[in-house]
Amino acid sequence: MPWDDEEARQAVLRSEEMLAGLENLPDSTAAALAEGAVGAVVELYGQCLARVIGHAAHDTGLLRRLADDDLVGHLFLVHDLHPDPVAQRAAAALEAARPRLERAGILDAELIAVEEGVARVRLSRRTGCGCSSSEPPETLVHDALVGRAPEIERVEVETAPTETPQALIAVDTLFRAVSPSCGRSG
């Protein structure tokens, strides 16, 4: 039975941890051999995946579904085969992160540019919202962008506070005593 998206994410994390652990093996010859074997398999699978994409290229709906699948999309990224340009994936990542950013007090997140591995993002904060998040909005933005566009090496975030809109009726006027002559004819 195929993995669901969460199982796929966990498998990707486990794989990355194990690959990172190869460099810590005490036997450097065995570590180099293991890295070489993994690299050869990854390269072989990348070539196979490129052929699959070539066969599916005429069916844009199929290619879109494959690219949007978390696990398959990750493989496209690993092999530099993703059909969407980096800026498009970065914009989609910000859009997907909106609910978490809103909980962190961010009204808007705008992708300004992606150039030479640097993404520039403008955040508009809600002033005085008292919102709390376990992660700062800048970290949420960074993680979202790098997750969908690993080519992004650095994220530059500028934050501008957004003024709280003025109430249509000032609150203090609601509690003023009504003049006895108001509304009476006389």
C-alpha positions as CSV (number, residue, x, y, z in Angstrom):
1,M,0.0,0.0,0.0
2,P,1.5,3.4,-0.9
3,W,2.5,5.8,1.8
4,D,0.3,8.8,2.6
5,D,1.9,12.2,2.6
6,E,2.9,12.1,6.3
7,E,4.5,8.7,5.9
8,A,6.4,10.0,2.9
9,R,7.6,13.1,4.8
10,Q,8.8,10.8,7.6
11,A,10.6,8.5,5.2
12,V,12.4,11.5,3.5
13,L,13.5,12.8,7.0
14,R,14.8,9.3,7.9
15,S,16.7,9.0,4.6
16,E,18.3,12.4,5.0
17,E,19.3,11.5,8.6
18,M,20.9,8.2,7.5
19,L,22.7,9.9,4.6
20,A,24.1,12.6,6.9
21,G,25.2,9.8,9.3
22,L,27.5,8.2,6.6
23,E,30.1,10.9,7.1
24,N,30.4,9.9,10.8
25,L,31.2,6.3,10.2
26,P,34.5,5.3,11.7
27,D,35.6,3.4,8.6
28,S,36.1,6.1,6.0
29,T,36.6,3.6,3.2
30,A,33.2,1.9,4.0
31,A,31.6,5.4,4.3
32,A,32.9,6.4,0.9
33,L,31.7,3.1,-0.7
34,A,28.3,3.5,0.9
35,E,28.0,7.1,-0.3
36,G,29.1,6.1,-3.8
37,A,26.6,3.3,-3.9
38,V,23.7,5.6,-2.8
39,G,24.8,8.2,-5.3
40,A,24.8,5.7,-8.1
41,V,21.3,4.5,-7.2
42,V,20.0,8.0,-6.9
43,E,21.5,8.9,-10.3
44,L,20.0,5.8,-11.9
45,Y,16.6,6.6,-10.4
46,G,16.9,10.2,-11.6
47,Q,17.5,9.1,-15.2
48,C,14.5,6.8,-14.9
49,L,12.4,9.6,-13.5
50,A,13.5,11.9,-16.4
51,R,12.2,9.3,-18.8
52,V,8.9,9.1,-17.0
53,I,8.6,12.9,-17.3
54,G,9.5,12.7,-21.0
55,H,6.7,10.2,-21.5
56,A,4.2,12.2,-19.5
57,A,5.1,15.6,-21.0
58,H,2.2,15.5,-23.5
59,D,-0.2,15.1,-20.7
60,T,0.1,18.3,-18.7
61,G,-2.6,17.3,-16.3
62,L,-0.7,14.1,-15.3
63,L,2.6,16.1,-15.0
64,R,0.8,18.6,-12.8
65,R,-0.6,15.9,-10.5
66,L,2.9,14.3,-10.3
67,A,4.6,17.6,-9.5
68,D,1.9,18.5,-6.9
69,D,2.3,15.1,-5.1
70,D,4.6,15.7,-2.0
71,L,6.8,12.6,-2.5
72,V,7.0,12.7,-6.3
73,G,7.5,16.5,-6.3
74,H,10.4,16.0,-3.8
75,L,12.0,13.5,-6.2
76,F,11.6,16.0,-9.0
77,L,13.4,18.6,-6.8
78,V,16.2,16.1,-5.9
79,H,16.9,15.5,-9.6
80,D,16.4,19.1,-10.7
81,L,13.4,18.0,-12.9
82,H,10.6,20.0,-11.3
83,P,8.5,21.5,-14.1
84,D,7.7,24.7,-12.1
85,P,10.2,27.5,-11.9
86,V,11.6,28.4,-8.5
87,A,9.7,31.7,-8.2
88,Q,6.4,29.9,-8.9
89,R,7.1,27.2,-6.3
90,A,8.2,29.9,-3.8
91,A,5.0,31.8,-4.3
92,A,3.0,28.6,-3.8
93,A,4.9,27.9,-0.6
94,L,4.0,31.3,0.8
95,E,0.4,30.8,-0.1
96,A,0.4,27.4,1.6
97,A,2.0,28.9,4.7
98,R,-0.6,31.7,5.0
99,P,-2.7,30.0,7.8
100,R,0.4,29.5,10.0
101,L,1.7,33.0,9.2
102,E,-1.7,34.5,10.2
103,R,-1.6,32.7,13.5
104,A,1.8,34.4,14.0
105,G,0.3,37.8,13.4
106,I,1.2,38.3,9.7
107,L,-1.5,39.9,7.5
108,D,0.3,39.4,4.2
109,A,3.4,37.7,2.9
110,E,4.6,39.0,-0.5
111,L,7.3,37.4,-2.6
112,I,9.2,40.3,-4.0
113,A,11.9,38.4,-6.0
114,V,13.9,35.3,-6.3
115,E,17.3,35.9,-7.8
116,E,20.5,33.9,-7.7
117,G,19.4,31.7,-4.8
118,V,18.1,34.6,-2.7
119,A,14.4,35.0,-2.0
120,R,13.2,38.4,-0.8
121,V,9.9,38.5,1.1
122,R,7.9,41.4,2.5
123,L,5.7,40.6,5.6
124,S,3.0,42.9,6.9
125,R,2.5,42.5,10.6
126,R,-0.8,43.0,12.4
127,T,-0.1,45.6,15.1
128,G,-1.1,44.9,18.6
129,C,-2.7,41.5,17.8
130,G,-1.2,39.6,20.7
131,C,-0.7,36.7,18.4
132,S,1.7,34.0,19.6
133,S,3.5,31.3,17.7
134,S,6.1,28.9,18.7
135,E,8.2,29.9,15.7
136,P,9.0,33.5,14.5
137,P,7.3,34.4,11.2
138,E,10.8,34.7,9.6
139,T,11.5,31.0,10.4
140,L,8.1,29.9,9.1
141,V,8.8,31.8,5.8
142,H,12.3,30.3,5.5
143,D,11.1,26.7,6.1
144,A,8.2,27.0,3.8
145,L,10.3,28.4,0.9
146,V,13.2,26.0,1.3
147,G,10.8,23.1,1.6
148,R,9.4,23.7,-1.9
149,A,12.3,25.4,-3.5
150,P,15.6,24.0,-2.1
151,E,17.6,26.0,-4.6
152,I,16.9,29.0,-2.4
153,E,20.0,29.4,-0.3
154,R,19.0,32.5,1.6
155,V,15.7,34.2,2.6
156,E,15.7,38.0,3.2
157,V,12.6,39.1,5.1
158,E,11.6,42.7,5.5
159,T,8.8,43.4,8.0
160,A,6.5,46.4,7.9
161,P,4.0,47.0,10.6
162,T,0.5,47.6,9.3
163,E,-1.5,50.3,10.9
164,T,-4.5,49.3,12.8
165,P,-7.5,50.6,10.9
166,Q,-9.5,53.4,12.6
167,A,-12.9,52.5,13.8
168,L,-15.8,54.0,11.9
169,I,-17.3,55.1,15.2
170,A,-15.0,56.0,18.0
171,V,-15.6,53.7,20.9
172,D,-15.7,56.5,23.5
173,T,-18.6,58.2,21.7
174,L,-20.7,55.1,22.3
175,F,-20.6,55.7,26.1
176,R,-21.3,59.4,26.2
177,A,-24.6,60.4,27.8
178,V,-27.3,61.4,25.4
179,S,-28.4,65.0,25.7
180,P,-32.0,65.3,27.0
181,S,-32.9,67.6,24.1
182,C,-31.7,65.1,21.5
183,G,-34.4,63.4,19.6
184,R,-37.3,65.3,21.3
185,S,-39.5,67.6,19.5
186,G,-40.5,70.5,21.3
